[in-house]
Amino acid sequence: MGRPGPHPSLSQETIYLLERYPWKGNVRELRNLMTRVATLLPKDTARIFPFHIFPHIDEAVQAVPKTDEARGREGVFIPAGTRLRDVEEMLIHETLRYTGGNKTKAASLLGISLRNLRRKLNK
């Protein structure tokens, strides 16, 4: 029943998610989840991401903020079907939170001008 070859590793986002989930069944529940996920992964999968885990875990966990694997920053989870306008608003607010409210830095990270950021915030 095992996967041939090396085992896939967990992304930082997945680790963040698993560390914060309220495991009712303790280690056995986690082991069973990982067995299910590993069994269903395509053979060439090198890394396990939250989208591999979500179908097998409580819906409430989907609200857990995600981290940027490269920098360990928190982020947002955007459910499929979210309106583009709402996604943009979520991203702007999360970026402002990340920059401590620094609009100039947030605009730079978002790749837009400060004027454009202010215009979007005033909408």
Legacy VTK file of the C-alpha trace (Angstrom):
# vtk DataFile Version 3.0
C-alpha trace
ASCII
DATASET POLYDATA
POINTS 123 float
0.000 0.000 0.000
3.008 2.387 0.112
4.206 4.805 -2.498
7.300 3.754 -4.422
10.264 6.135 -4.311
10.882 9.075 -1.995
8.086 10.398 0.173
6.673 13.842 -0.690
7.520 16.649 1.713
5.072 19.068 3.341
4.934 22.701 2.205
5.198 25.410 4.870
1.507 26.189 4.249
0.572 22.590 4.938
2.652 22.478 8.119
0.991 25.702 9.296
-2.435 24.204 8.615
-1.695 20.889 10.333
-0.161 22.540 13.415
-3.252 24.657 13.987
-5.927 22.059 13.342
-7.723 20.884 16.522
-6.953 17.171 16.246
-9.769 15.361 18.036
-8.299 11.929 17.390
-4.764 13.077 18.175
-1.928 11.290 16.358
-4.138 8.543 14.921
-6.331 11.098 13.141
-3.274 12.813 11.670
-1.751 9.474 10.605
-5.014 8.426 8.929
-5.267 11.762 7.110
-1.702 11.524 5.817
-2.269 7.923 4.703
-5.389 8.961 2.746
-3.619 11.910 1.154
-0.488 9.902 0.254
-2.586 7.136 -1.250
-4.431 9.563 -3.526
-1.422 11.640 -4.632
-0.131 11.209 -8.164
3.148 9.217 -8.144
5.300 12.176 -9.221
4.092 14.522 -6.436
7.111 15.911 -4.578
5.306 18.286 -2.216
2.007 18.194 -0.315
0.091 21.487 -0.359
-3.103 22.478 1.499
-5.231 21.822 -1.604
-4.212 18.153 -1.258
-5.400 18.186 2.376
-8.602 20.282 2.213
-10.857 17.615 0.706
-9.992 15.327 3.629
-10.187 17.717 6.558
-12.852 19.739 8.366
-14.134 22.786 6.411
-13.339 25.116 9.299
-9.635 24.657 8.631
-9.981 26.329 5.252
-10.101 29.684 7.041
-6.583 29.194 8.424
-4.268 31.813 6.912
-1.690 30.426 4.524
2.000 31.181 4.596
4.265 32.152 1.747
6.619 29.182 1.609
9.594 31.232 0.502
9.347 33.893 3.216
7.099 32.384 5.897
4.604 35.270 5.607
0.953 34.834 6.371
-1.479 35.171 3.509
-5.084 34.556 2.631
-7.030 31.568 1.415
-9.272 32.448 -1.523
-12.062 29.950 -2.148
-12.869 29.070 -5.754
-15.748 31.161 -7.042
-14.770 34.313 -5.142
-15.514 37.451 -7.156
-12.425 39.162 -8.549
-13.405 42.433 -6.873
-13.522 40.658 -3.496
-10.187 38.934 -4.130
-8.571 42.276 -4.892
-9.981 43.778 -1.697
-8.777 40.821 0.386
-5.304 41.043 -1.130
-5.031 44.784 -0.551
-6.114 44.497 3.090
-3.806 41.535 3.753
-0.879 43.409 2.168
-1.615 46.475 4.300
-1.727 44.248 7.378
1.603 42.715 6.370
3.219 46.146 5.884
1.818 47.476 9.156
-0.401 49.935 7.291
2.428 51.367 5.185
0.588 52.252 1.960
3.738 53.077 -0.001
5.269 49.683 0.782
1.948 47.900 0.154
1.554 49.582 -3.240
5.093 48.542 -4.143
4.475 44.924 -3.117
1.219 44.890 -5.086
2.939 46.350 -8.152
0.671 49.385 -8.356
1.154 53.086 -7.764
0.375 54.674 -4.411
-2.263 56.777 -6.159
-3.899 53.661 -7.586
-3.875 51.991 -4.148
-5.527 55.021 -2.550
-8.159 55.057 -5.295
-8.950 51.386 -4.692
-9.177 51.939 -0.924
-11.628 54.818 -1.394
-14.033 52.661 -3.415
LINES 1 124
123 0 1 2 3 4 5 6 7 8 9 10 11 12 13 14 15 16 17 18 19 20 21 22 23 24 25 26 27 28 29 30 31 32 33 34 35 36 37 38 39 40 41 42 43 44 45 46 47 48 49 50 51 52 53 54 55 56 57 58 59 60 61 62 63 64 65 66 67 68 69 70 71 72 73 74 75 76 77 78 79 80 81 82 83 84 85 86 87 88 89 90 91 92 93 94 95 96 97 98 99 100 101 102 103 104 105 106 107 108 109 110 111 112 113 114 115 116 117 118 119 120 121 122
